[in-house]
Amino acid sequence: MRIKRLHRIQLSYLPVLFVVGLSLLFIVYLTLSEVTKQSALKANNILSYNIIQTIDESLKRIDTAITGQLLKNEKVRRFFESEYTEDRQYWDYQTVAVLNEMMDSHPLISSINLYRISDNMLLTPTTFTRLDNFGDKQFIGKQLSALLPFRWTERRPYAEQPGVNESNVVSLVKFASLSDRSLVVVHVDTERLSRLILDMAESGFQYIELLDTEGKRIASRDWADPSMHGRNVRENGKEWSKASSAYTGWTVSSGVYKGSIIEWISSLFYVWIALGFLIIAAGIAWLVYLTRRNYRPIQSISQRMNEYFRQKQQELKLEDQDDELQYIETAIEKLFDQSSQLLEQNKENLAYRRRYVFLQLLEGAVAGQVQEWKEEIGQFGYSLTDCGLLVTMIEIDDYNKFNEQYNHRDQYLLKYVLSTVLHEMAEPVKLCIWTEWVERHQLGLLFLLDRDGGMEEDVFELLGKMTGWAERHLPYTVTVGVGSCESDAANIAESYEQALEALSYKTSLGTNRLIRSADFAAKTPFELVRQAQRVRSICQSFRAGDGEWERHWNDMFEELWQQLVSKEDLIGLLNYLVYQLHREMAELPEEFQAIWNGGAHAELNGVGKQRETMESIREEYVRVLRETAAQMRELRESKHNHHLIRSVKQYVNDHYNNPDLSHAQLESEFGLAASYLSRLFKEEFGVKFIDYLSQTRIEKAIELLKEHPDKTVQAIAEQVGYLHGITFIRAFKKYTGSTPGNFRKDLI
């Protein structure tokens, strides 16, 4: 076949590739150059501002510390007293400790000098000498006679002894006392300022220097970087930005060295252009290669279609016999026409149609159209005439785990095995069944039984065998929900709803079993309101770090075992529990809230999605709550006042029935202010002392109401510490939402 079209494709693409590629390369280069330059300038300005601001803040803190702490310190004040005392030497040593403490608090400080004019003595963290013997005496003498306000000085040499350990510093001088002009001098090492600048700007192609008001260098990034020693910033650098300080008058100057990477990139413009042309040339060669290679399949397809229609003795009429693509397009259109004719004969996929009809049947679409549906279902080999209909739903247990362990192909095979085994088991007992997967984890079964319903026992026996077989031979178990047997096809939706309802009680009744209406008819219906008080007790005990929360938890589940609880009801109850726990945790200090919000809250909210049975859900909740309680207990025990507050709590538990128990009594008993104890109690347990006392009394009253139904409300009130019955009733109603009398009636 000719290859005329191949040349046309090549000639149409090559000019476009050349023009677009070159244009994009040029635009991208210009854009990146401008963006890089502007970004670098902006970043340099921000860095200069941040450095001068950081230096200002550090020096201001030193200035403030001298005025606010050093000069007001009692030990320093005694050092500057002019009168001689016998313990002056002691106070001098104490002053040295103050100076060392201040230097530890401000790492930039290299030394602090205190000059006492009364006896011409000068004190540093390492030296105590007369001014005449001090290495920096000329500077101090100049400051004594200075009339200008004291400010940070320019960079200068400093040594406590002439010629020994000399370093460059900037200094700040303050009068310790205006009456005798005693001085406090603080020296900041310029090398430490250089290291501060280096820590904030580690880039090797950028220079930064700190200049005083006269333009002299105080510190420089290069002085702190050994790799930059010997580099002359003035000659090798180009300034980009400046930032001045209103506090010191100093300036931070920054820029880049000549020959840096940015300048180097800009100089390689022609290299990039040349590289771009090479890439374009390579692209052209690659396009030619791809075009030739991609043409081969077209050629092969065209030849095969030509052979096919020649064998079928069919001829394709084309205007241009050399156009291979037109030939292929025409051949495909003809094949589509033939395929469409076949699809018209079988419009609906049988398997999909079966499932659709099955779902419509279960959802009650038969009502009012029984005859039409009988004909529809008859196409699949089933008859709804004169038969009983029973719907069962088979659900894969722990489907989340099953879904994680197997891929889609394996899941399909394992599900197919289950439905196939059902049909094989039904054949010997002559049960007619229709099975379809209505959900990814649920298999629907429709049993077509005799109208007299005598085959229901055979159905139950079949389903029992199936669950046992699945447990032995499949990597998963199943639970079966059974609906009622209906004689009218219009009522099949009721049987379907009953089967789904039976499965909803799998949480209470367990998995890997057959669930019928008789299995849960005798169970007590679930009542959320009855569990509200127990939830509150769990949450309050958990918040207070009281181990009693596990007892309340077990009591709640003991009662749930006796009731009929669907998974939806159980998750609703536990969500309410998590909500109440979250509210209780909000009353605790932030460190306790961090433990709760750090993972326990989200983990508890996700348990219901991962677990199916009540026992597995209960175990997972207990695990999370125990771990959280242990972390909170460790946090409480780490506090120094933990044992004190525990003692207060134990005292309240032992004397709750004392009507006179109050803040004043606690103050007398523990020897601490009542307000202080109350604050500590609130921080430890997240509840005020008076509320905890009321809660303890009401919980004891509830126990008495349960254990002694013959006792009067007034007697119980007095037994738990209330002298007046009306006060007890108000507190009881506030805590439980019910009066003691009504609460006792509800217990009966």
C-alpha positions as a printed Julia matrix, in Angstrom:
748×3 Matrix{Float64}:
   0.0     0.0     0.0
   1.13    3.53   -0.68
   2.44    5.76    2.1
   1.31    9.14    0.7
  -0.63    9.97    3.9
   2.49    9.32    6.0
   4.31   12.25    4.35
   1.31   14.54    4.84
   1.24   13.8     8.59
   4.95   14.53    8.94
   4.77   17.83    7.04
   1.75   19.02    9.06
   3.34   18.42   12.47
   6.96   19.58   11.94
   6.29   23.35   11.52
   3.95   23.42   14.51
   6.41   21.63   16.73
   9.24   23.97   15.69
   7.33   27.27   16.18
   5.52   26.33   19.4
   8.56   24.72   20.97
  10.82   27.71   20.28
   8.21   30.22   21.46
   7.5    28.37   24.7
  11.21   28.03   25.42
  11.73   31.79   24.99
   8.67   32.78   27.09
   9.49   30.34   29.86
  13.06   31.6    30.07
  12.04   35.28   30.3
   9.3    34.54   32.84
  11.51   32.45   35.07
  14.29   35.06   34.94
  11.97   37.86   36.02
  10.22   35.79   38.69
  13.55   34.59   40.07
  14.93   38.11   40.26
  11.86   39.59   41.93
  11.55   36.69   44.37
  15.22   36.98   45.34
  14.92   40.74   45.93
  11.76   40.33   47.99
  13.24   37.51   50.05
  16.39   39.58   50.64
  14.35   42.55   51.88
  12.34   40.36   54.23
  15.49   38.69   55.55
  17.19   42.05   56.28
  14.11   43.28   58.11
  13.83   40.08   60.15
  17.51   40.2    61.13
  17.44   43.84   62.3
  14.17   43.17   64.11
  15.64   40.1    65.85
  18.77   42.04   66.9
  16.62   44.93   68.14
  14.42   42.6    70.18
  17.47   40.9    71.71
  19.13   44.21   72.65
  15.85   45.65   73.95
  15.39   42.62   76.19
  18.9    43.2    77.58
  18.14   46.91   78.07
  14.85   46.09   79.78
  16.48   43.44   81.94
  19.05   45.95   83.22
  16.4    48.48   84.17
  13.64   46.14   85.29
  15.57   43.34   86.98
  19.23   44.11   87.6
  18.89   47.61   89.08
  15.86   46.65   91.17
  17.45   43.51   92.54
  18.03   43.67   96.31
  21.46   42.06   96.04
  22.61   44.54   93.39
  21.19   47.46   95.37
  23.26   46.44   98.4
  26.38   46.32   96.21
  25.96   50.0    95.29
  25.38   51.19   98.88
  28.09   53.67   99.83
  28.16   52.84  103.53
  30.56   50.09  104.52
  29.09   47.06  106.31
  30.67   43.93  107.72
  28.74   41.67  105.33
  29.62   43.7   102.22
  31.86   40.9   100.92
  28.96   38.46  101.19
  26.68   40.74   99.19
  29.41   41.25   96.59
  29.51   37.47   95.99
  25.73   37.38   95.84
  25.84   40.1    93.18
  28.2    37.97   91.07
  25.58   35.19   91.13
  22.97   37.66   89.88
  25.27   38.71   87.03
  25.91   35.08   86.0
  22.19   34.36   86.1
  21.49   37.32   83.83
  24.22   36.23   81.38
  22.68   32.75   81.27
  19.31   34.32   80.45
  20.77   36.47   77.65
  23.33   34.5    75.57
  24.44   37.61   73.63
  25.96   39.16   76.8
  29.69   38.49   77.13
  30.26   40.47   80.33
  28.57   42.84   82.82
  30.54   45.49   84.79
  29.25   47.14   88.0
  31.24   50.25   89.01
  30.81   51.51   92.6
  32.04   55.08   92.76
  32.12   55.27   96.58
  35.25   53.1    96.85
  36.27   53.08   93.12
  35.65   49.29   92.9
  34.54   47.44   89.78
  32.81   44.04   89.75
  32.47   41.61   86.81
  31.34   37.94   86.76
  35.04   36.95   86.97
  36.83   39.95   88.48
  36.58   42.26   91.5
  39.19   45.02   91.31
  39.81   48.7    91.55
  39.07   50.76   88.44
  42.73   51.71   88.12
  43.65   48.06   87.53
  40.8    47.33   85.09
  41.54   46.88   81.39
  38.52   48.93   80.22
  39.06   51.84   82.62
  39.36   54.44   79.87
  35.89   53.62   78.5
  34.31   53.76   81.98
  36.08   57.03   82.74
  34.78   58.51   79.51
  31.23   57.41   80.36
  31.42   59.03   83.82
  32.02   62.39   82.22
  29.61   61.91   79.29
  26.71   64.33   79.03
  24.87   62.61   76.16
  22.16   59.95   76.73
  23.58   56.45   76.98
  23.06   54.31   73.86
  24.64   51.2    72.4
  28.2    52.06   71.41
  30.02   51.31   68.18
  32.18   48.21   67.86
  35.26   48.47   70.06
  37.89   46.21   71.74
  37.3    45.08   75.3
  39.48   43.24   77.84
  39.22   42.96   81.62
  43.0    42.83   81.84
  45.17   44.78   79.4
  46.11   42.62   76.42
  44.46   39.44   77.79
  41.48   37.74   76.04
  40.61   40.87   74.12
  37.33   40.74   72.16
  35.21   43.1    70.13
  31.98   44.25   71.78
  29.22   46.81   71.7
  28.33   48.23   75.11
  25.36   49.77   76.9
  25.89   51.97   79.99
  23.28   52.76   82.65
  23.46   54.8    85.85
  22.9    52.59   88.85
  22.34   55.68   90.97
  22.02   59.24   89.77
  23.17   60.54   93.16
  26.73   59.19   92.97
  26.86   58.25   89.2
  27.66   54.58   89.81
  27.49   52.63   86.55
  26.2    49.36   85.08
  27.92   48.4    81.8
  26.72   45.52   79.62
  28.96   44.17   76.84
  27.58   42.22   73.87
  30.15   40.2    71.91
  30.01   41.11   68.2
  31.07   37.55   67.34
  27.83   36.32   68.93
  25.89   38.84   66.84
  27.66   37.43   63.76
  26.64   33.88   64.74
  23.05   35.1    65.23
  23.08   36.48   61.68
  24.59   33.22   60.36
  21.86   31.16   62.06
  19.19   33.23   60.28
  20.87   33.17   56.84
  22.89   30.09   55.96
  22.99   30.7    52.2
  26.57   30.6    50.93
  26.1    33.04   48.04
  24.6    35.84   50.14
  26.39   38.35   52.37
  24.87   40.17   55.38
  26.57   42.74   57.6
  25.5    44.92   60.52
  26.69   48.57   60.29
  26.67   51.29   62.92
  25.46   54.86   62.39
  28.77   55.82   60.74
  28.71   52.89   58.34
  31.32   50.85   60.2
  30.83   47.11   60.45
  29.72   45.76   63.82
  29.04   42.16   62.8
  28.92   40.15   59.62
  27.67   36.77   58.53
  31.1    36.07   57.03
  32.86   36.53   60.4
  30.85   33.62   61.86
  31.28   31.32   58.83
  34.78   29.77   58.62
  34.31   29.08   54.92
  33.88   32.82   54.22
  36.95   34.14   56.08
  39.06   36.46   53.99
  36.27   37.49   51.59
  35.96   41.26   51.12
  32.25   42.05   51.03
  32.78   45.61   49.87
  34.66   44.5    46.75
  33.01   41.14   46.01
  29.42   41.92   46.84
  26.49   43.78   45.31
  24.06   45.35   47.76
  20.39   44.44   47.29
  18.64   45.72   50.41
  19.01   47.69   53.64
  17.01   47.71   56.87
  17.57   50.34   59.6
  16.75   50.21   63.29
  14.92   53.08   64.99
  16.18   51.79   68.34
  19.95   51.61   67.76
  20.32   53.52   64.49
  22.21   50.54   63.06
  21.68   49.16   59.58
  21.61   45.64   58.14
  23.0    45.58   54.6
  22.59   42.45   52.48
  23.18   41.33   48.92
  24.91   38.71   46.81
  28.53   38.13   45.88
  29.59   38.76   42.38
  29.83   35.53   40.51
  26.98   33.94   42.56
  24.66   31.3    41.18
  21.98   33.85   40.18
  24.44   35.86   38.11
  25.86   32.63   36.7
  22.42   31.45   35.56
  21.77   34.77   33.81
  25.03   34.48   31.9
  24.04   31.1    30.41
  21.25   32.48   28.24
  22.81   31.41   24.92
  23.66   28.01   26.35
  20.0    27.45   27.17
  18.95   28.62   23.71
  21.42   26.26   22.09
  20.18   23.45   24.29
  16.62   24.3    23.29
  17.5    23.96   19.6
  19.1    20.61   20.31
  15.94   19.47   22.09
  13.81   20.62   19.16
  16.03   18.77   16.74
  15.82   15.66   18.87
  12.05   16.08   19.04
  11.8    16.25   15.29
  13.83   13.08   14.92
  11.71   11.39   17.56
   8.47   12.49   15.87
   9.64   11.02   12.57
  10.49    7.77   14.29
   7.15    7.59   16.12
   5.17    8.43   13.04
   6.79    5.62   11.11
   6.38    3.2    13.97
   2.74    4.15   14.61
   1.96    3.77   10.97
   2.72    0.06   10.99
  -0.38   -0.93   13.05
  -2.59    1.1    10.72
  -1.08   -0.72    7.8
  -1.56   -4.09    9.51
  -5.2    -3.33   10.45
  -5.99   -2.22    6.95
  -4.55   -5.44    5.5
  -6.44   -7.64    7.95
  -9.76   -5.9     7.24
  -9.16   -6.23    3.56
  -8.61   -9.97    3.99
 -11.71  -10.28    6.18
 -14.09   -8.65    3.71
 -12.49  -10.57    0.84
 -13.25  -13.83    2.64
 -16.81  -12.67    3.3
 -17.08  -11.78   -0.36
 -17.96   -8.2     0.55
 -16.63   -5.12   -1.17
 -16.08   -1.67    0.34
 -16.62    1.2    -2.08
 -14.18    4.09   -1.5
 -13.7     7.36   -3.35
  -9.96    7.39   -2.65
  -8.52    3.9    -2.73
  -5.17    5.17   -1.35
  -6.63    6.55    1.93
  -5.97    3.82    4.5
  -7.73    5.67    7.34
 -10.87    6.13    5.3
 -10.72    2.46    4.43
 -10.45    1.5     8.12
 -13.22    3.94    9.13
 -15.58    2.56    6.52
 -14.81   -1.02    7.56
 -15.41   -0.24   11.24
 -18.73    1.46   10.45
 -19.84   -1.61    8.6
 -18.81   -3.85   11.5
 -20.72   -1.58   13.88
 -23.81   -1.91   11.73
 -23.56   -5.67   11.87
 -22.97   -5.6    15.61
 -25.97   -3.3    16.14
 -28.17   -5.77   14.37
 -27.04   -8.46   16.76
 -27.57   -6.22   19.77
 -31.1    -5.43   18.62
 -31.88   -9.14   18.85
 -30.74   -9.25   22.46
 -31.23   -5.73   23.9
 -30.84   -6.62   27.54
 -28.05   -8.5    29.17
 -29.69  -11.5    30.8
 -27.71  -11.44   34.01
 -28.23   -7.7    34.54
 -31.91   -8.0    33.73
 -32.34  -10.86   36.19
 -30.81   -8.79   39.0
 -32.88   -5.74   38.14
 -36.13   -7.73   38.12
 -35.14   -9.44   41.39
 -34.54   -6.11   43.15
 -37.77   -4.64   41.84
 -39.61   -7.71   43.07
 -38.19   -7.4    46.59
 -38.92   -3.68   46.77
 -42.62   -4.18   46.07
 -42.89   -3.23   42.4
 -45.25   -6.22   41.88
 -48.14   -4.49   43.66
 -50.86   -3.69   41.13
 -49.01   -5.37   38.26
 -48.95   -8.99   39.32
 -49.79  -10.43   35.92
 -47.14   -8.39   34.11
 -44.5    -9.4    36.61
 -45.45  -13.06   36.38
 -44.79  -12.91   32.65
 -41.53  -11.02   33.19
 -40.28  -13.53   35.75
 -41.4   -16.43   33.57
 -38.67  -15.48   31.08
 -36.09  -16.55   33.68
 -37.7   -19.9    34.37
 -39.59  -18.99   37.59
 -43.31  -18.97   38.26
 -45.2   -16.95   40.9
 -48.46  -18.82   40.36
 -49.85  -20.86   43.3
 -46.74  -20.74   45.48
 -45.56  -19.36   48.78
 -42.78  -16.77   48.72
 -40.11  -16.52   51.41
 -37.26  -14.0    51.35
 -34.01  -14.52   53.22
 -30.93  -12.29   53.27
 -27.42  -13.74   53.66
 -24.8   -11.27   54.89
 -21.03  -11.79   54.92
 -19.75  -11.29   58.48
 -16.97   -8.75   59.06
 -17.12   -7.6    55.45
 -14.6    -4.8    55.96
 -11.9    -7.35   56.82
 -12.98   -9.55   53.9
 -12.79   -6.56   51.54
  -9.26   -5.67   52.73
  -7.88   -9.22   52.44
  -9.07  -10.1    48.92
  -9.0    -8.3    45.6
 -12.09   -7.92   43.41
 -11.4   -11.06   41.42
 -11.0   -13.25   44.51
 -14.08  -11.69   46.11
 -16.12  -12.49   43.03
 -14.99  -16.13   43.05
 -15.7   -16.57   46.79
 -19.17  -15.06   46.41
 -19.86  -17.21   43.36
 -18.94  -20.32   45.36
 -21.52  -19.42   48.03
 -24.4   -18.94   45.57
 -23.44  -22.08   43.64
 -23.37  -24.23   46.8
 -26.84  -22.96   47.74
 -28.27  -24.15   44.46
 -26.53  -27.52   44.79
 -27.9   -27.99   48.33
 -31.4   -27.02   47.24
 -31.64  -29.56   44.43
 -31.83  -32.76   46.55
 -34.67  -31.35   48.71
 -36.46  -29.95   45.63
 -36.42  -26.36   46.8
 -36.77  -23.73   44.08
 -34.59  -20.72   44.85
 -33.66  -17.49   43.12
 -30.41  -15.85   44.28
 -28.92  -12.44   43.45
 -26.31  -10.26   45.15
 -28.35   -7.2    46.09
 -25.37   -5.51   47.84
 -21.65   -6.18   47.87
 -22.02   -8.04   51.18
 -25.63   -9.28   50.98
 -27.04  -12.18   48.96
 -30.8   -12.19   48.5
 -32.69  -15.52   48.32
 -36.25  -15.94   47.15
 -37.74  -19.34   47.98
 -40.72  -20.41   45.84
 -42.54  -22.9    48.09
 -45.77  -24.85   48.08
 -48.75  -22.67   48.9
 -49.48  -24.67   52.09
 -46.11  -23.56   53.52
 -45.12  -27.06   54.54
 -41.6   -26.64   53.19
 -40.51  -23.91   55.62
 -38.69  -26.4    57.83
 -36.77  -27.61   54.78
 -35.75  -23.99   54.15
 -34.46  -23.58   57.71
 -32.57  -26.87   57.5
 -31.0   -25.83   54.17
 -29.91  -22.46   55.54
 -28.45  -24.12   58.65
 -26.4   -26.5    56.52
 -25.26  -23.61   54.35
 -23.97  -21.54   57.32
 -22.11  -24.57   58.67
 -20.6   -25.35   55.27
 -19.46  -21.74   54.84
 -17.79  -21.77   58.26
 -15.85  -24.95   57.39
 -14.89  -24.28   53.78
 -14.91  -20.52   53.16
 -12.6   -17.84   54.63
 -15.66  -16.02   55.97
 -18.86  -16.78   57.85
 -22.38  -15.64   57.04
 -25.45  -14.62   59.01
 -28.93  -15.28   57.62
 -32.0   -13.12   58.22
 -35.31  -14.88   57.48
 -38.53  -13.11   56.53
 -42.09  -14.37   56.67
 -43.69  -16.67   54.13
 -46.17  -14.78   51.91
 -48.81  -16.33   49.72
 -49.34  -13.22   47.61
 -46.56  -11.88   45.37
 -47.75   -8.34   46.1
 -46.64   -8.77   49.76
 -43.14  -10.02   49.04
 -41.69   -6.63   50.12
 -42.88   -7.32   53.68
 -40.9   -10.55   53.8
 -37.87   -8.68   52.47
 -38.15   -5.97   55.15
 -38.47   -8.59   57.88
 -35.32  -10.35   56.64
 -33.39   -7.05   56.74
 -34.76   -6.31   60.21
 -33.56   -9.72   61.42
 -30.05   -8.97   60.14
 -30.05   -5.64   61.98
 -30.15   -7.57   65.28
 -26.95   -9.45   64.42
 -25.19   -7.05   66.77
 -27.07   -8.45   69.76
 -27.73  -12.02   68.71
 -24.33  -12.77   67.19
 -22.91  -13.74   63.82
 -22.65  -17.03   61.9
 -26.22  -18.01   62.62
 -29.79  -18.08   61.36
 -32.0   -15.25   62.72
 -35.78  -15.56   62.64
 -38.46  -13.35   64.13
 -38.91  -15.85   66.98
 -35.27  -15.31   68.01
 -35.85  -11.71   68.99
 -39.59  -11.56   69.67
 -39.07  -12.35   73.39
 -36.28   -9.85   73.85
 -36.91   -6.56   75.65
 -36.97   -3.64   73.19
 -34.05   -1.26   73.46
 -34.71    1.97   75.38
 -32.12    4.72   75.0
 -33.62    6.85   77.79
 -32.93    4.14   80.38
 -29.23    4.26   79.57
 -28.83    8.05   79.7
 -28.12    8.12   83.47
 -25.61    5.28   83.19
 -23.84    7.09   80.35
 -23.57   10.17   82.54
 -22.08    8.12   85.39
 -19.52    6.57   83.02
 -18.48    9.96   81.64
 -18.23   11.69   85.01
 -16.23    8.85   86.57
 -13.92    8.74   83.53
 -13.32   12.47   83.65
 -12.48   12.34   87.37
  -9.98    9.5    86.82
 -12.14    7.2    88.92
 -11.87    3.5    88.12
 -15.61    3.21   88.79
 -16.28    4.04   85.14
 -15.55    0.4    84.21
 -18.13   -0.84   86.71
 -20.77    1.5    85.25
 -19.69    0.4    81.75
 -20.09   -3.3    82.57
 -23.46   -2.66   84.24
 -24.69   -0.9    81.1
 -23.67   -3.77   78.84
 -25.1    -6.36   81.21
 -28.44   -4.64   80.75
 -27.93   -4.36   76.98
 -27.38   -8.14   76.76
 -30.91   -8.58   78.1
 -32.39   -6.25   75.49
 -32.9    -6.43   71.75
 -30.39   -3.97   70.34
 -29.85   -3.36   66.64
 -26.5    -2.11   65.43
 -28.05    1.24   64.61
 -29.38    1.61   68.17
 -26.06    0.51   69.7
 -24.03    2.93   67.57
 -26.48    5.7    68.48
 -25.99    4.98   72.19
 -22.2     4.86   71.88
 -22.16    8.06   69.82
 -24.11    9.7    72.62
 -21.52    8.34   75.07
 -18.64    9.79   72.98
 -20.48   13.12   72.77
 -20.9    13.24   76.57
 -17.26   12.23   77.07
 -16.19   15.03   74.75
 -18.19   17.53   76.77
 -16.69   16.24   80.02
 -13.14   16.4    78.61
 -13.74   20.04   77.65
 -14.0    20.81   81.39
 -10.46   19.53   82.04
  -7.22   21.5    81.51
  -5.75   21.68   78.01
  -3.16   18.92   78.56
  -5.95   16.43   79.33
  -7.96   17.65   76.34
  -4.88   17.09   74.17
  -4.8    13.4    75.18
  -8.48   13.03   74.32
  -8.32   14.95   71.04
  -4.99   13.4    70.09
  -6.57   10.19   68.84
  -9.0     8.65   71.32
 -11.96   10.75   70.15
 -11.54    9.92   66.45
 -10.71    6.26   67.19
 -13.92    5.75   69.18
 -16.0     7.35   66.4
 -14.62    4.81   63.92
 -15.2     1.64   65.97
 -18.78    1.16   64.77
 -17.67    1.01   61.14
 -15.05   -1.66   61.81
 -16.91   -3.99   64.21
 -20.21   -5.83   63.84
 -21.06   -7.6    67.1
 -21.81   -6.01   70.44
 -18.99   -7.92   72.14
 -16.33   -6.84   69.62
 -17.53   -3.23   69.78
 -17.5    -3.32   73.58
 -13.95   -4.75   73.7
 -12.61   -2.11   71.3
 -14.23    0.71   73.26
 -12.83   -0.62   76.55
  -9.34   -0.88   75.04
  -9.34    2.72   73.82
 -10.85    4.07   77.05
  -8.35    2.15   79.22
  -5.39    3.46   77.23
  -6.72    7.02   77.44
  -7.43    6.7    81.16
  -3.9     5.39   81.76
  -2.37    8.38   79.95
  -4.53   10.79   81.95
  -3.62    9.0    85.16
   0.1     9.32   84.39
  -0.39   13.03   83.7
  -2.22   13.53   86.97
   0.36   11.62   88.98
   3.16   13.68   87.45
   1.78   16.84   89.02
   3.17   17.84   92.4
  -0.29   18.49   93.86
  -1.77   15.19   92.68
  -1.64   13.4    96.04
  -3.01   16.43   97.87
  -6.08   16.67   95.63
  -6.57   12.9    95.82
  -6.59   13.23   99.58
  -9.2    16.0    99.33
 -11.32   13.81   97.07
 -11.04   10.85   99.43
 -11.97   13.1   102.33
 -15.1    14.19  100.44
 -15.98   10.55   99.68
 -15.61    9.66  103.36
 -17.49   12.67  104.8
 -20.06   13.44  102.09
 -22.85   12.76  104.63
 -21.64   15.56  106.88
 -24.06   18.51  106.38
 -21.32   20.94  107.45
 -18.83   19.81  104.78
 -17.76   22.99  102.96
 -14.79   24.99  101.68
 -14.16   26.26  105.19
 -13.91   22.74  106.61
 -11.47   21.7   103.89
  -9.4    24.79  104.64
  -9.29   23.82  108.3
  -8.56   20.16  107.58
  -5.75   20.62  105.03
  -4.32   23.96  106.15
  -4.6    25.58  102.7
  -6.71   28.46  101.46
 -10.16   27.37  100.29
  -9.84   29.24   96.98
  -6.5    27.5    96.27
  -7.93   24.04   97.02
 -10.99   24.76   94.89
  -8.83   25.83   91.94
  -6.62   22.73   92.21
  -9.7    20.51   92.45
 -11.14   22.06   89.28
  -7.85   21.61   87.39
  -7.51   17.96   88.48
 -11.06   16.69   87.91
 -12.62   19.33   85.65
 -15.45   19.99   88.13
 -15.91   22.4    91.0
 -15.66   21.07   94.54
 -19.26   21.96   95.38
 -20.52   20.23   92.19
 -18.49   17.11   92.97
 -19.88   17.02   96.52
 -23.42   17.32   95.16
 -22.74   14.61   92.55
 -21.33   12.23   95.21
 -24.31   12.75   97.48
 -26.85   12.21   94.69
 -25.11    9.02   93.5
 -25.2     7.66   97.07
 -28.86    8.66   97.26
 -29.59    6.73   94.06
 -28.01    3.62   95.58
 -30.12    4.02   98.72
 -33.31    4.48   96.67
 -32.55    1.2    94.89
 -31.52   -0.77   97.98
 -34.09    0.59  100.49
 -37.45    1.14   98.81
 -39.11    1.47  102.23
 -37.06    4.47  103.38
 -38.56    7.93  103.1
 -37.04   10.59  100.89
 -36.35   12.77  103.93
 -34.44    9.95  105.66
 -32.32    9.34  102.59
 -31.67   13.08  102.26
 -30.39   13.27  105.83
 -28.3    10.13  105.34
 -26.43   11.7   102.41
 -25.89   15.1   104.11
 -28.96   17.19  103.29
 -30.78   18.64  106.3
 -33.69   19.96  104.25
 -35.7    17.7   101.97
 -36.52   20.47   99.5
 -32.8    21.15   98.94
 -32.21   17.45   98.34
 -35.09   17.23   95.84
 -33.79   20.22   93.86
 -30.27   18.83   93.7
 -31.58   15.35   92.75
 -33.73   16.74   89.94
 -30.88   18.89   88.62
 -28.61   15.83   88.44
 -31.06   13.18   87.16
 -33.84   15.23   85.58
 -36.38   13.55   87.88
 -37.53   13.88   91.49
 -36.55   11.14   93.98
 -40.15    9.9    94.12
 -40.53    9.58   90.38
 -37.09    8.0    90.13
 -38.13    5.33   92.64
 -41.34    4.66   90.69
 -39.35    4.14   87.48
 -37.28    1.48   89.27
 -40.34   -0.64   89.97
